[in-house]
Amino acid sequence: MPKTFRDDQDFMEENLAEALQEAWDKANAALSAYSKDPSGSEKKIWFAEEAADYSSLLFALTYQLEDFDPPVGAEGLDTSVLVNTGVQRLQQAIGMRTKSPREAYTSLRVAVTCLRQAHLATIPKRTRRSPRSGRCHRPWTKPISK
């Protein structure tokens, strides 16, 4: 017996609801971890960002929306503000999903962007030594033993 469009839509909405719940749980775990220990929370924030991004993919597929990244004035914001904003926007997306899918999707994409910026802010910056100008810099290699 072939599936109907309604069965497919119900299936997609069930998967979306599960993905949004997982994103919500991980976002709250990230917020809790960041408030306790900001230096050790980069993985929790990354997990929350990835779960929110996955749920936005399912959201776009479920409601036939085009993927986009809305402009978010995230530059210069504190990491805690970014995580809080991400959690709040995720909550808004969950709340208005059935009433206004387009607005909910926009809110979800803002949450993804905020969580992504928060994750990037928690990653330690690596400094790289550049070779002196005019000199060739050869990468270190293991000596050949004979």
N, CA, C and O of each residue as an XYZ file, in Angstrom:
584
protein
N       0.851     -1.182      0.000
C       0.000      0.000      0.000
C       0.893      1.241      0.000
O       1.690      1.411      0.923
N       0.785      2.107     -1.003
C       1.647      3.283     -1.075
C       1.272      4.324     -0.019
O       0.110      4.485      0.354
N       2.311      5.020      0.443
C       2.069      6.082      1.422
C       1.479      7.302      0.723
O       1.771      7.575     -0.441
N       0.655      8.018      1.451
C       0.099      9.252      0.916
C       0.960     10.418      1.364
O       1.829     10.270      2.223
N       0.713     11.564      0.780
C       1.452     12.768      1.156
C       1.243     13.078      2.630
O       2.173     13.502      3.315
N       0.032     12.871      3.117
C      -0.271     13.165      4.524
C       0.555     12.274      5.447
O       1.038     12.742      6.479
N       0.726     11.001      5.096
C       1.550     10.097      5.900
C       3.007     10.569      5.921
O       3.664     10.547      6.962
N       3.499     10.996      4.755
C       4.869     11.503      4.677
C       5.027     12.774      5.514
O       6.027     12.940      6.213
N       4.052     13.657      5.442
C       4.108     14.903      6.208
C       4.073     14.604      7.704
O       4.809     15.224      8.472
N       3.237     13.675      8.124
C       3.182     13.297      9.538
C       4.512     12.700      9.994
O       4.986     12.992     11.092
N       5.100     11.879      9.160
C       6.400     11.285      9.468
C       7.471     12.367      9.637
O       8.263     12.326     10.579
N       7.484     13.330      8.718
C       8.466     14.423      8.799
C       8.234     15.271     10.048
O       9.192     15.670     10.710
N       6.996     15.545     10.370
C       6.707     16.355     11.552
C       7.076     15.634     12.844
O       7.511     16.274     13.801
N       6.913     14.330     12.888
C       7.338     13.561     14.063
C       8.855     13.628     14.233
O       9.359     13.841     15.336
N       9.573     13.441     13.126
C      11.031     13.521     13.187
C      11.495     14.926     13.557
O      12.461     15.086     14.303
N      10.819     15.932     13.044
C      11.153     17.313     13.379
C      10.925     17.583     14.858
O      11.751     18.224     15.508
N       9.821     17.104     15.387
C       9.540     17.302     16.808
C      10.619     16.654     17.677
O      11.044     17.237     18.675
N      11.059     15.462     17.306
C      12.128     14.793     18.051
C      13.441     15.563     17.941
O      14.160     15.706     18.930
N      13.757     16.058     16.749
C      14.998     16.811     16.545
C      14.975     18.125     17.326
O      15.982     18.517     17.916
N      13.832     18.798     17.330
C      13.728     20.043     18.099
C      13.852     19.784     19.596
O      14.459     20.578     20.314
N      13.283     18.685     20.067
C      13.407     18.345     21.489
C      14.871     18.063     21.842
O      15.360     18.499     22.884
N      15.558     17.336     20.970
C      16.977     17.057     21.209
C      17.791     18.346     21.199
O      18.673     18.530     22.038
N      17.501     19.236     20.258
C      18.205     20.522     20.203
C      17.933     21.334     21.467
O      18.834     21.979     22.002
N      16.699     21.300     21.937
C      16.328     22.030     23.155
C      17.095     21.478     24.361
O      17.629     22.242     25.165
N      17.146     20.157     24.479
C      17.870     19.540     25.593
C      19.356     19.887     25.556
O      19.949     20.210     26.585
N      19.951     19.819     24.374
C      21.387     20.105     24.250
C      21.681     21.585     24.447
O      22.726     21.938     24.994
N      20.782     22.450     24.013
C      20.979     23.886     24.213
C      20.916     24.233     25.702
O      21.706     25.044     26.186
N      19.990     23.627     26.414
C      19.914     23.876     27.861
C      21.125     23.303     28.582
O      21.609     23.900     29.544
N      21.622     22.154     28.132
C      22.843     21.587     28.716
C      24.034     22.503     28.457
O      24.888     22.676     29.327
N      24.092     23.090     27.263
C      25.181     24.020     26.932
C      25.097     25.276     27.784
O      26.114     25.770     28.270
N      23.896     25.788     27.965
C      23.713     26.983     28.794
C      24.120     26.706     30.228
O      24.791     27.527     30.855
N      23.725     25.573     30.745
C      24.091     25.186     32.107
C      25.596     24.998     32.241
O      26.200     25.470     33.204
N      26.202     24.311     31.279
C      27.649     24.076     31.324
C      28.425     25.377     31.214
O      29.434     25.559     31.895
N      27.959     26.290     30.357
C      28.674     27.555     30.199
C      28.563     28.410     31.454
O      29.517     29.098     31.817
N      27.420     28.378     32.116
C      27.269     29.185     33.330
C      28.119     28.638     34.470
O      28.544     29.396     35.342
N      28.373     27.318     34.476
C      29.208     26.720     35.522
C      30.693     26.867     35.227
O      31.463     27.267     36.100
N      31.104     26.543     33.997
C      32.520     26.578     33.624
C      32.656     26.968     32.155
O      32.606     26.105     31.278
N      32.828     28.259     31.881
C      32.928     28.696     30.480
C      34.081     28.057     29.712
O      33.974     27.833     28.506
N      35.171     27.767     30.394
C      36.336     27.244     29.674
C      36.154     25.792     29.229
O      36.823     25.359     28.290
N      35.288     25.042     29.862
C      35.111     23.645     29.505
C      33.812     23.338     28.810
O      33.371     22.189     28.806
N      33.190     24.333     28.224
C      31.855     24.116     27.654
C      31.819     24.108     26.135
O      30.736     24.064     25.552
N      32.974     24.149     25.477
C      32.959     24.267     24.011
C      32.289     23.082     23.324
O      31.612     23.262     22.312
N      32.466     21.877     23.856
C      31.830     20.709     23.219
C      30.315     20.727     23.409
O      29.573     20.381     22.490
N      29.859     21.120     24.575
C      28.408     21.180     24.814
C      27.760     22.201     23.886
O      26.678     21.965     23.349
N      28.434     23.347     23.700
C      27.894     24.370     22.800
C      27.903     23.853     21.368
O      26.962     24.091     20.612
N      28.965     23.147     20.998
C      29.033     22.581     19.648
C      27.919     21.559     19.429
O      27.288     21.550     18.373
N      27.672     20.690     20.431
C      26.596     19.709     20.311
C      25.242     20.417     20.132
O      24.413     19.987     19.329
N      25.029     21.496     20.881
C      23.777     22.243     20.770
C      23.645     22.877     19.388
O      22.568     22.857     18.792
N      24.736     23.438     18.884
C      24.713     24.062     17.562
C      24.425     23.027     16.480
O      23.625     23.275     15.578
N      25.065     21.883     16.568
C      24.845     20.829     15.573
C      23.411     20.292     15.623
O      22.807     20.041     14.580
N      22.874     20.117     16.815
C      21.495     19.629     16.937
C      20.504     20.657     16.392
O      19.529     20.295     15.733
N      20.753     21.935     16.665
C      19.875     22.985     16.147
C      19.987     23.070     14.622
O      18.985     23.271     13.935
N      21.192     22.919     14.101
C      21.390     22.970     12.653
C      20.683     21.793     11.968
O      20.063     21.963     10.918
N      20.780     20.605     12.566
C      20.092     19.437     12.014
C      18.577     19.640     12.043
O      17.881     19.304     11.084
N      18.074     20.188     13.141
C      16.629     20.403     13.217
C      16.183     21.465     12.213
O      15.057     21.414     11.717
N      17.062     22.431     11.911
C      16.689     23.426     10.898
C      16.633     22.790      9.508
O      15.816     23.182      8.675
N      17.499     21.812      9.260
C      17.428     21.077      7.989
C      16.097     20.336      7.884
O      15.414     20.416      6.863
N      15.738     19.620      8.936
C      14.451     18.913      8.927
C      13.279     19.888      8.819
O      12.276     19.594      8.169
N      13.412     21.046      9.459
C      12.367     22.060      9.403
C      12.162     22.529      7.963
O      11.033     22.628      7.484
N      13.274     22.816      7.283
C      13.186     23.275      5.896
C      12.579     22.201      4.993
O      11.792     22.513      4.100
N      12.939     20.956      5.219
C      12.383     19.871      4.411
C      10.905     19.635      4.715
O      10.113     19.380      3.808
N      10.543     19.720      5.975
C       9.163     19.462      6.381
C       8.208     20.498      5.809
O       7.130     20.156      5.322
N       8.604     21.766      5.869
C       7.708     22.846      5.440
C       8.094     23.450      4.087
O       7.616     24.527      3.730
N       8.953     22.764      3.339
C       9.395     23.203      2.014
C       9.878     24.657      2.014
O       9.421     25.477      1.217
N      10.808     24.958      2.922
C      11.370     26.298      3.030
C      12.787     26.310      2.479
O      13.489     25.299      2.514
N      13.195     27.455      1.975
C      14.544     27.594      1.443
C      15.507     27.909      2.578
O      15.212     28.738      3.439
N      16.655     27.247      2.576
C      17.662     27.450      3.615
C      18.310     28.819      3.456
O      18.597     29.250      2.339
N      18.536     29.493      4.560
C      19.215     30.784      4.534
C      19.816     31.046      5.916
O      19.455     30.406      6.903
N      20.726     31.990      5.955
C      21.308     32.437      7.218
C      20.935     33.900      7.395
O      21.489     34.762      6.712
N      20.004     34.200      8.301
C      19.596     35.588      8.486
C      20.731     36.387      9.128
O      21.545     35.833      9.867
N      20.781     37.678      8.848
C      21.830     38.489      9.469
C      21.595     38.594     10.976
O      20.494     38.897     11.437
N      22.646     38.338     11.710
C      22.584     38.421     13.165
C      23.747     39.292     13.605
O      24.892     39.016     13.248
N      23.481     40.312     14.353
C      24.546     41.183     14.841
C      25.273     40.530     15.998
O      25.188     40.994     17.135
N      25.998     39.438     15.705
C      26.647     38.661     16.756
C      28.069     39.124     17.037
O      28.666     38.714     18.032
N      28.619     39.972     16.173
C      29.988     40.408     16.382
C      30.059     41.284     17.622
O      29.240     42.183     17.811
N      31.018     41.018     18.438
C      31.235     41.821     19.635
C      30.365     41.445     20.823
O      30.503     42.032     21.896
N      29.483     40.489     20.653
C      28.639     40.072     21.774
C      29.383     39.080     22.644
O      30.205     38.302     22.159
N      29.096     39.112     23.904
C      29.676     38.185     24.860
C      29.156     36.772     24.583
O      28.023     36.604     24.131
N      29.963     35.781     24.848
C      29.586     34.399     24.579
C      28.338     34.003     25.368
O      27.477     33.296     24.844
N      28.232     34.445     26.607
C      27.048     34.091     27.404
C      25.784     34.684     26.790
O      24.724     34.059     26.834
N      25.885     35.886     26.217
C      24.731     36.503     25.555
C      24.362     35.695     24.311
O      23.181     35.494     24.028
N      25.368     35.233     23.572
C      25.101     34.426     22.379
C      24.404     33.115     22.731
O      23.453     32.717     22.058
N      24.870     32.447     23.774
C      24.246     31.183     24.184
C      22.813     31.438     24.660
O      21.897     30.703     24.291
N      22.616     32.476     25.477
C      21.265     32.816     25.941
C      20.339     33.144     24.783
O      19.196     32.688     24.745
N      20.832     33.936     23.838
C      20.020     34.298     22.674
C      19.682     33.060     21.852
O      18.554     32.913     21.383
N      20.653     32.174     21.679
C      20.408     30.941     20.944
C      19.317     30.101     21.586
O      18.440     29.578     20.897
N      19.371     29.973     22.901
C      18.356     29.187     23.623
C      16.985     29.860     23.514
O      15.978     29.186     23.293
N      16.945     31.179     23.667
C      15.667     31.891     23.578
C      15.055     31.783     22.182
O      13.852     31.565     22.044
N      15.877     31.936     21.156
C      15.365     31.853     19.798
C      14.924     30.426     19.457
O      13.973     30.234     18.698
N      15.603     29.442     20.007
C      15.181     28.049     19.818
C      13.826     27.821     20.469
O      12.967     27.145     19.902
N      13.631     28.382     21.653
C      12.346     28.270     22.338
C      11.243     28.936     21.524
O      10.137     28.405     21.428
N      11.537     30.098     20.934
C      10.552     30.776     20.089
C      10.191     29.917     18.874
O       9.023     29.808     18.499
N      11.206     29.315     18.271
C      10.960     28.478     17.090
C      10.077     27.294     17.431
O       9.175     26.947     16.669
N      10.330     26.676     18.568
C       9.515     25.532     18.988
C       8.080     25.976     19.254
O       7.133     25.281     18.886
N       7.919     27.134     19.894
C       6.595     27.625     20.245
C       5.724     28.016     19.068
O       4.513     27.796     19.091
N       6.328     28.597     18.038
C       5.498     29.064     16.919
C       5.640     28.218     15.667
O       5.310     28.671     14.571
N       6.123     27.005     15.815
C       6.350     26.114     14.666
C       5.098     25.874     13.857
O       5.136     25.974     12.630
N       3.996     25.562     14.498
C       2.775     25.234     13.760
C       1.991     26.484     13.359
O       1.246     26.452     12.380
N       2.146     27.579     14.097
C       1.398     28.803     13.793
C       1.980     29.558     12.611
O       1.260     29.998     11.715
N       3.307     29.697     12.628
C       3.973     30.466     11.573
C       5.311     29.811     11.243
O       6.342     30.196     11.795
N       5.304     28.823     10.348
C       6.534     28.098     10.054
C       7.679     28.980      9.546
O       8.838     28.731      9.879
N       7.373     29.996      8.752
C       8.444     30.855      8.229
C       9.131     31.641      9.340
O      10.360     31.707      9.390
N       8.350     32.231     10.221
C       8.931     32.978     11.341
C       9.676     32.040     12.289
O      10.736     32.389     12.808
N       9.128     30.872     12.509
C       9.783     29.897     13.379
C      11.115     29.464     12.772
O      12.105     29.302     13.484
N      11.133     29.280     11.462
C      12.367     28.877     10.795
C      13.418     29.981     10.882
O      14.598     29.705     11.102
N      12.992     31.220     10.710
C      13.922     32.344     10.850
C      14.501     32.372     12.262
O      15.703     32.572     12.439
N      13.662     32.174     13.249
C      14.123     32.150     14.635
C      15.087     30.987     14.872
O      16.078     31.130     15.588
N      14.793     29.854     14.276
C      15.662     28.691     14.411
C      17.027     28.945     13.773
O      18.052     28.563     14.336
N      17.049     29.586     12.605
C      18.319     29.896     11.941
C      19.120     30.920     12.745
O      20.349     30.853     12.761
N      18.456     31.861     13.410
C      19.159     32.810     14.281
C      19.767     32.051     15.461
O      20.893     32.340     15.867
N      19.036     31.089     16.009
C      19.569     30.281     17.110
C      20.812     29.525     16.669
O      21.795     29.465     17.407
N      20.779     28.949     15.477
C      21.940     28.222     14.953
C      23.131     29.161     14.821
O      24.242     28.815     15.224
N      22.908     30.339     14.263
C      23.986     31.307     14.076
C      24.568     31.749     15.413
O      25.788     31.835     15.556
N      23.721     32.028     16.382
C      24.208     32.450     17.704
C      25.018     31.341     18.372
O      26.086     31.598     18.927
N      24.515     30.122     18.321
C      25.245     29.008     18.928
C      26.560     28.746     18.201
O      27.558     28.398     18.831
N      26.568     28.910     16.890
C      27.805     28.730     16.123
C      28.837     29.793     16.516
O      30.012     29.479     16.711
N      28.398     31.044     16.630
C      29.315     32.110     17.032
C      29.811     31.903     18.457
O      30.968     32.194     18.761
N      28.939     31.401     19.333
C      29.353     31.119     20.711
C      30.386     29.998     20.733
O      31.362     30.063     21.481
N      30.174     28.980     19.918
C      31.138     27.882     19.867
C      32.484     28.374     19.361
O      33.521     28.030     19.927
N      32.478     29.173     18.306
C      33.733     29.690     17.773
C      34.447     30.578     18.790
O      35.676     30.631     18.816
N      33.680     31.273     19.623
C      34.285     32.132     20.644
C      34.925     31.318     21.769
O      35.827     31.807     22.448
N      34.469     30.086     21.971
C      35.021     29.278     23.060
C      36.240     28.471     22.647
O      36.960     27.949     23.498
N      36.475     28.367     21.344
C      37.633     27.599     20.876
C      38.887     28.426     21.131
O      38.939     29.600     20.765
N      39.895     27.826     21.754
C      41.126     28.592     21.994
C      41.774     28.989     20.674
O      41.859     28.201     19.733
N      42.224     30.228     20.638
C      42.900     30.716     19.442
C      44.309     30.138     19.407
O      45.039     30.194     20.396
N      44.675     29.596     18.283
C      46.018     29.033     18.131
C      46.902     30.076     17.462
O      46.520     30.695     16.469
N      48.063     30.252     18.015
C      49.003     31.165     17.387
C      49.933     30.355     16.516
O      50.289     29.223     16.842
N      50.313     30.938     15.426
C      51.125     30.238     14.462
C      52.361     31.063     14.183
O      52.270     32.258     13.902
N      53.468     30.454     14.257
C      54.704     31.157     13.975
C      54.932     31.137     12.476
O      54.898     30.082     11.843
N      55.160     32.287     11.928
C      55.430     32.357     10.495
C      56.942     32.438     10.285
O      57.664     32.953     11.138
N      57.413     31.935      9.163
C      58.853     31.991      8.903
C      59.301     33.426      8.675
O      58.517     34.274      8.249
N      60.547     33.683      8.959
C      61.097     35.014      8.707
C      61.078     35.262      7.212
O      61.266     34.349      6.408
N      60.852     36.485      6.865
C      60.774     36.801      5.439
C      62.108     36.515      4.757
O      63.172     36.768      5.322
N      62.040     35.994      3.555
C      63.231     35.697      2.791
C      63.825     34.337      3.070
O      64.767     33.925      2.394
N      63.300     33.636      4.043
C      63.837     32.308      4.364
C      62.772     31.257      4.092
O      61.584     31.454      4.347
N      63.224     30.185      3.586
C      62.321     29.072      3.314
C      62.050     28.344      4.622
O      62.980     28.045      5.371
N      60.826     28.067      4.892
C      60.442     27.353      6.110
C      60.059     25.936      5.722
O      59.047     25.715      5.058
N      60.861     24.996      6.136
C      60.570     23.597      5.829
C      59.841     22.966      7.008
O      60.217     23.182      8.160
N      58.825     22.205      6.730
C      58.121     21.535      7.826
C      59.014     20.490      8.481
O      59.898     19.917      7.844
N      58.770     20.257      9.753
C      59.550     19.271     10.490
C      59.208     17.893      9.975
O      58.039     17.551      9.800
N      60.236     17.109      9.735
C      60.018     15.726      9.319
C      60.818     14.827     10.214
O      61.822     15.239     10.795
N      60.386     13.638     10.321
C      61.085     12.650     11.139
C      62.385     12.252     10.439
O      62.374     11.944      9.247
N      63.496     12.255     11.162
C      64.765     11.870     10.527
C      64.714     10.425     10.024
O      64.121      9.548     10.652
N      65.333     10.213      8.909
C      65.372      8.871      8.334
C      66.453      8.078      9.032
O      67.611      8.496      9.063
N      66.096      6.961      9.582
C      67.091      6.126     10.256
C      67.548      5.033      9.308
O      66.761      4.453      8.560
N      68.831      4.777      9.364
C      69.401      3.778      8.441
C      69.681      2.482      9.137
O      70.161      1.537      8.511
